[in-house]
Amino acid sequence: MMVRPAALAGSFYAADPVVLMADIDSYLRDALSSNAAVTSKRPKILVIPHAGYIYSGSVAAKAYARLVNQINTISRVVLLSPAHREYFNGIALPDCLAFSTPLGTMAVDQLGVAVLEDLSDVHRNALAHEHEHALEVHLPFLQRVFKDLPPTRQPSIVPLIVGNISALVVSQVIERLWGNEQTLIIISTDLSHFHSYAQAMAIDSETCQKVLHCQTDISPEQACGANPLNAALHQALLRELQIEQLAYCNSGDTGGNSFQGRERVVGYASFAMHEDTNKALQTAQNGLLDVDQGNQLLALAKASLHLATGAPELALPVQEEDWLKSHRATFVTLSKEGRLRGCIGSLLARRSLGEDVFANTQAAALSDPRFTPVTADEAMALEIEVSVLSEPVLLSFANEAHALWQLLPLRDGVIFTCEEFGRQYHSTFLPMVWQQFADPIQFMGQLKLKAGLSANYWSDSVKIYTYHVQAFGQPHA
């Protein structure tokens, strides 16, 4: 089946797209009217209920409101829900390329599917997805939150229904799909079912406290999605995520507010889990240079360029400052009217920052095998960019798709290495190369070609490192 059709339109939510859009927008407006709903904190995991909109739509909207400032960051959504319609062992992937709602379709992320291909507990199960509401009800909300993005930038989804399987295995699947800031994880669950209003309030209060304290012993009687919820809490605990409760109510507060309705209610709550903002900021800023330091590197590179090519001599900046003596790896890129004229760099920090910039500038001008040496006349007009690399980090991955899933376009520089028949192969692309090959599969294919291998090459000897770059100078294509 190419597209899984909407199964709950007209029951859990409106079938008419105009009415559906109006309903969701109304829920989102109400959620956004609260100052607490708008924040710069980027949620990594959202816990959201999955009942009919008349019951849990307002609680769900409080979670989706957290995405309004993140629509340009998130490009894929992993959804995990419990199974309500079918009994099976393991975790079910759909056997389709997209899911349909009255508002259009959402593509199933095929790279995300490939990430899980080697896991014996994950399998395609179209029947499990055919009538399952716990995933479908989230899709129209996602479509409205991301409505202003062009079709090519709409997020894709990895929809997973959790059957009879341990929470530990589900946690391993979440870890496999963790990805980077582009990946959002949604845990779909309601809370207690069919207790009196007062009983539900007491039970759900205890459950919410367990979530807030990262306790992973929530039972199915406390939350129908206890299994994926416990798995997510396990990851939150390992990664020291901060957890915030966004909303709570039960069906006695919404559609079932009659006396009879309050005798058998269902509880709903939403939560956001995110990294410690201050900790993440400190990590990102570690080792960064300021603008003045960047200008000093550019002046050093320009003086080195003139010295190498015989252009009018420029005074070499003094290199006595401690930051210039620290060992750092750099790339120096020369361009002429936006076209590459030479690029040479170091992947590992083997000498001082000042020495590395000086040497790489001369090598880019005289020793790049793709170009003739730069002349003195050319040197006067060349644009220079100095890229300072962070220390490369070895990427841990289970298969090629898992490696690609973790790469962050435009942010990650990538080093590819492997050994084949006793020969070492290696290559690298700076983050700017993502502008030419935005798709991770194409990017990796070109990286392998650059190393001297075929684009579809893969082996157990492959190692991939990522690094970040702080660039100074005039950008080029």
C-alpha positions in Angstrom: 0.0 0.0 0.0 1.4 3.4 -1.0 -0.7 5.5 1.3 -2.4 4.5 4.5 -5.8 6.2 4.4 -7.3 8.1 7.3 -9.3 5.7 9.5 -10.6 8.0 12.2 -11.7 11.0 10.2 -15.3 11.7 11.2 -15.0 10.0 14.6 -11.9 11.1 16.5 -11.7 14.4 14.6 -13.6 16.2 11.8 -13.6 14.7 8.3 -14.2 18.1 6.7 -10.7 19.7 6.2 -12.1 23.2 6.7 -13.7 22.2 10.0 -10.7 20.2 11.0 -8.3 23.1 10.4 -10.6 25.5 12.3 -10.8 23.0 15.3 -7.0 22.6 15.5 -6.3 26.3 15.0 -8.7 27.1 17.8 -7.0 24.6 20.2 -3.6 26.1 19.3 -4.7 29.7 19.7 -6.0 28.9 23.2 -2.7 27.1 24.0 -0.6 30.0 22.7 -2.5 32.5 24.7 -0.7 31.2 27.7 2.8 32.7 28.1 4.1 29.4 29.3 3.2 27.8 25.9 5.8 29.9 24.0 9.4 29.2 24.9 12.8 29.0 23.2 13.4 25.6 24.7 13.5 22.9 22.1 11.6 19.8 23.2 13.2 16.5 22.3 10.3 14.4 23.6 6.7 15.3 23.8 4.2 13.2 25.7 0.7 13.8 24.2 -2.7 12.1 24.6 -4.5 10.5 21.7 -8.3 10.6 22.4 -10.9 12.3 20.3 -10.2 16.0 20.0 -13.3 17.0 21.9 -11.8 15.1 24.9 -8.0 15.7 24.7 -7.5 18.3 22.0 -6.8 21.1 24.4 -4.2 19.1 26.3 -2.5 18.0 23.1 -2.4 21.6 21.8 -0.4 22.6 24.9 2.3 20.3 23.7 2.1 21.2 20.0 2.3 24.9 20.9 5.9 24.2 22.0 6.8 23.5 18.4 5.8 26.9 16.9 9.3 28.3 17.4 10.9 25.1 16.1 9.3 24.6 12.7 12.5 25.5 10.9 14.6 23.0 13.0 12.5 19.9 13.1 12.4 17.8 9.9 11.3 14.4 11.1 9.0 13.1 13.9 9.3 9.7 15.5 5.9 8.6 16.9 5.5 5.8 19.4 2.1 4.6 20.6 0.6 1.5 22.3 -1.4 -1.0 20.2 -5.2 -0.7 20.8 -6.6 -2.7 17.8 -4.3 -5.7 17.3 -2.3 -8.0 19.6 1.3 -8.8 18.4 4.8 -9.1 19.6 7.4 -6.5 19.0 7.2 -3.1 17.4 5.2 -2.5 14.2 6.3 -0.3 11.3 3.7 0.5 8.6 3.9 -1.0 5.1 3.3 2.2 3.3 5.1 5.3 2.0 2.8 7.9 3.5 -0.2 8.5 5.9 -3.3 10.4 4.7 -5.5 12.8 6.6 -8.2 15.2 5.4 -5.4 17.8 5.4 -3.1 15.9 3.0 -0.4 13.3 3.4 2.7 12.9 5.6 5.6 10.9 4.2 7.1 7.9 6.1 10.8 8.6 6.5 12.5 5.8 4.6 15.9 6.5 6.1 14.3 6.2 9.6 12.8 2.9 8.5 16.2 1.7 7.3 17.8 2.6 10.6 15.7 -0.1 12.2 16.0 -2.8 9.5 18.5 -5.0 11.5 16.4 -5.1 14.7 14.6 -8.4 15.0 11.9 -6.9 17.2 10.9 -4.3 14.7 8.9 -5.5 11.7 6.4 -4.3 9.1 2.8 -4.9 10.2 0.2 -3.2 8.0 -2.7 -4.7 10.0 -1.5 -3.1 13.3 -1.6 0.3 11.6 -4.8 -0.1 9.6 -7.2 1.1 12.3 -4.9 2.4 15.0 -6.0 5.8 16.3 -3.2 6.5 18.7 -0.8 7.6 15.9 -3.3 9.0 13.4 -4.8 11.6 15.7 -1.4 13.4 16.0 -0.9 13.9 12.2 -3.4 16.7 11.6 -1.9 18.6 14.6 1.5 18.2 13.0 0.2 19.3 9.6 -1.3 22.5 11.1 1.8 23.4 13.2 4.1 23.0 10.1 1.5 24.5 7.6 3.7 27.5 6.6 6.6 25.4 5.4 6.8 24.5 1.7 5.9 20.9 0.8 9.6 19.9 0.3 10.3 20.9 3.9 7.4 19.3 5.6 8.6 16.9 8.3 8.5 13.2 7.6 7.4 10.6 10.2 8.5 7.3 11.6 5.3 5.8 13.0 5.8 2.9 15.4 3.2 0.9 17.3 4.5 -0.8 20.4 3.0 -4.3 21.0 4.0 -7.0 23.5 7.7 -6.2 24.2 9.8 -4.9 27.1 10.2 -1.2 27.8 14.0 -1.8 27.7 13.8 -2.9 24.0 11.6 0.1 23.2 14.2 2.3 24.9 16.9 0.9 22.6 14.8 1.7 19.6 14.3 5.3 20.9 18.1 5.5 21.4 18.6 4.2 17.8 16.3 6.9 16.4 17.5 9.7 18.8 19.2 11.6 16.0 19.9 15.3 16.4 18.0 18.5 16.8 16.1 17.7 13.6 14.4 14.7 15.2 11.4 15.1 17.5 10.0 12.1 19.5 6.3 11.9 20.4 5.1 9.4 23.0 1.3 8.9 22.5 -0.5 7.9 25.6 -3.6 8.6 27.7 -3.6 8.1 31.5 -6.1 6.2 33.6 -9.2 4.7 32.1 -12.8 4.4 33.4 -12.6 5.4 37.0 -14.7 8.0 38.8 -13.7 11.6 38.5 -12.2 11.7 42.0 -10.4 8.3 41.6 -9.0 9.4 38.2 -7.7 12.6 39.7 -5.8 10.7 42.4 -4.4 8.0 40.1 -3.3 10.5 37.5 -1.7 12.8 40.0 0.5 10.0 41.1 1.3 9.1 37.5 2.2 12.7 36.6 4.6 12.8 39.6 6.3 9.7 38.3 6.8 11.2 34.9 8.2 14.4 36.5 10.6 12.4 38.6 11.6 10.1 35.7 10.3 6.9 37.4 10.1 4.1 34.9 7.6 1.9 36.7 4.4 3.3 35.3 1.8 0.6 34.8 -0.6 0.1 31.9 -3.4 0.9 34.4 -1.9 4.3 35.0 -1.2 5.0 31.3 -2.2 2.9 28.2 1.1 3.9 26.6 3.1 2.9 29.7 5.6 0.8 27.7 6.8 3.6 25.3 6.4 6.1 28.1 8.7 4.2 30.5 11.2 3.7 27.6 11.2 7.5 27.0 11.7 8.2 30.7 14.6 5.8 30.7 16.3 7.8 28.0 15.4 11.1 29.7 17.1 9.8 32.8 20.2 8.7 31.0 20.5 12.0 29.1 19.5 14.2 32.1 16.6 15.8 30.3 14.4 18.4 32.1 10.7 17.5 32.3 7.9 19.9 32.4 4.2 19.1 32.8 2.2 21.2 30.3 -1.4 20.3 31.0 -3.8 17.9 32.6 -7.5 17.2 32.5 -9.8 14.2 32.2 -12.9 13.5 30.1 -15.1 14.7 33.0 -13.7 18.2 32.4 -14.5 18.1 28.6 -16.9 16.0 26.6 -18.1 13.9 29.6 -19.0 16.6 32.1 -22.4 15.2 33.0 -22.8 13.3 36.2 -22.9 10.0 34.3 -19.8 11.0 32.3 -17.9 11.7 35.5 -18.4 8.1 36.7 -16.2 6.7 33.9 -13.5 9.1 32.8 -10.2 8.9 31.0 -7.2 11.0 32.0 -5.0 13.2 29.7 -1.7 14.9 30.3 1.0 16.4 28.2 4.7 16.8 29.0 7.8 18.3 27.4 11.3 16.9 27.8 14.3 19.0 26.8 18.0 19.4 27.4 19.3 21.8 30.1 19.5 25.0 28.0 22.4 26.5 29.9 24.4 23.2 29.8 23.8 22.9 26.0 24.8 26.5 25.4 28.0 26.1 27.4 28.9 23.0 25.4 28.2 24.8 22.1 30.3 27.8 23.1 33.3 25.7 24.3 36.4 26.6 22.3 34.7 29.3 20.2 36.8 32.2 19.0 35.6 35.8 19.0 35.4 38.2 16.0 38.7 39.9 16.8 40.5 36.6 17.0 38.9 35.6 13.7 40.2 38.8 12.1 43.7 38.1 13.4 43.6 34.7 11.7 42.4 36.2 8.4 45.3 38.8 8.6 47.7 36.0 9.3 46.4 34.0 6.3 46.6 37.0 4.0 50.2 37.7 5.0 51.0 34.0 4.4 49.3 34.1 1.0 51.3 37.1 -0.1 54.6 35.6 1.2 53.9 32.3 -0.7 53.0 33.9 -4.0 55.4 36.8 -4.1 52.7 39.4 -3.8 53.5 42.7 -1.9 54.7 41.7 1.6 52.4 42.2 4.5 53.5 42.3 8.1 52.9 39.0 9.9 50.7 39.4 13.0 52.4 38.6 16.3 51.6 35.0 17.4 52.5 35.2 21.1 48.9 35.0 22.5 48.0 31.8 24.2 45.0 31.0 22.0 47.2 31.2 18.9 49.6 28.7 20.5 46.9 26.1 21.3 46.8 23.2 19.0 43.9 23.4 16.6 43.1 22.0 13.1 42.1 24.4 10.3 41.1 24.6 6.7 42.0 27.6 4.5 39.9 28.2 1.5 40.7 30.5 -1.4 38.1 31.7 -3.8 37.9 34.0 -6.8 34.6 35.7 -7.6 32.8 33.0 -5.7 34.7 30.1 -7.3 37.0 27.8 -5.5 40.7 28.5 -6.2 42.3 26.3 -3.5 41.5 24.5 -0.3 43.9 22.7 2.0 43.5 21.8 5.7 44.2 19.7 8.7 41.8 17.2 10.2 43.7 16.7 13.4 45.4 19.3 15.6 49.1 18.6 15.3 50.5 22.1 15.6 49.6 25.5 17.0 46.6 27.4 15.5 48.8 30.1 14.1 51.2 27.7 12.5 48.4 25.6 11.0 46.7 28.7 9.4 50.1 29.9 8.0 51.0 26.5 6.5 47.5 25.7 5.2 47.3 29.0 3.4 50.5 28.5 1.6 49.5 24.9 0.7 46.1 26.0 -0.6 47.8 28.6 -2.8 50.6 26.4 -4.2 49.9 22.7 -3.6 46.2 22.0 -4.2 46.4 19.4 -7.0 43.2 20.5 -8.5 44.6 23.9 -9.5 47.6 25.6 -10.8 49.6 27.7 -8.2 48.2 31.0 -7.4 50.1 33.9 -8.9 51.1 37.2 -7.2 48.6 39.1 -9.2 45.8 36.7 -8.3 46.6 36.8 -4.6 45.7 40.4 -4.4 42.1 39.7 -5.2 41.4 36.4 -3.7 38.9 35.9 -1.0 40.1 34.0 2.1 38.1 31.9 4.5 39.7 30.3 7.6 37.7 27.4 9.2 38.7 26.4 12.7 37.7 22.8 13.4 36.5 21.3 16.6 38.0 18.0 17.7 36.5 15.2 15.6 34.1 12.9 17.4 33.8 9.3 16.5 30.2 8.5 15.5 28.7 5.4 17.0 26.3 3.6 14.6 24.8 0.2 13.9 24.5 0.5 10.1 24.9 3.1 7.3 21.4 4.4 7.7 21.9 4.9 11.4 25.1 6.9 10.6 23.3 9.1 8.1 20.3 9.6 10.5 22.7 11.2 13.0 24.3 13.7 10.6 23.2 17.3 10.8 23.2 19.1 7.4 25.0 22.4 7.2 26.3 21.9 10.7 28.4 18.7 10.7 31.7 18.3 8.9 32.3 14.7 8.2 35.4 12.5 8.0 35.0 9.1 6.3 37.7 6.4 6.8 38.0 2.7 6.1 40.5 0.0 5.3 40.0 -2.3 2.3 42.5 -5.0 1.1 45.2 -3.4 3.3 44.7 0.1 1.9 43.5 3.1 3.9 40.8 5.3 2.4 39.8 8.6 3.8 38.0 11.9 2.8 36.3 14.8 4.4 33.7 17.4 3.6 33.4 20.7 5.4 29.9 21.7 6.6 29.5 24.1 3.6 29.4 21.1 1.2 25.9 20.3 2.4 24.8 23.2 0.3 25.7 21.1 -2.8 24.4 17.7 -1.5 21.7 18.4 1.1 20.4 14.8 1.1 22.5 12.7 3.5 22.6 9.7 1.2 23.9 11.8 -1.7 26.3 13.6 0.7 27.8 10.3 1.9 27.9 8.9 -1.6 30.0 11.8 -2.8 32.2 11.5 0.3 33.0 7.9 -0.6 33.7 8.8 -4.2 36.1 11.5 -3.0 37.9 8.8 -1.0 38.3 6.7 -4.1 35.5 4.2 -3.5 32.1 3.6 -5.1 29.2 5.6 -3.9 27.4 2.5 -2.6 30.4 1.1 -0.8 30.0 0.0 2.9 31.9 -2.4 5.2 32.4 -3.0 8.9 35.7 -1.2 8.7 34.0 2.2 8.0 34.6 4.8 10.7 32.9 8.2 10.6 33.9 11.3 12.6 32.0 14.5 12.8 33.3 18.0 13.6 32.0 21.5 13.7 33.6 24.5 12.0 33.8 28.1 13.0 34.5 30.0 9.8 35.9 33.5 9.4 35.9 35.4 6.1 33.7 36.0 3.1 31.5 33.0 2.4 31.7 31.2 -0.9 29.7 28.6 -2.7 
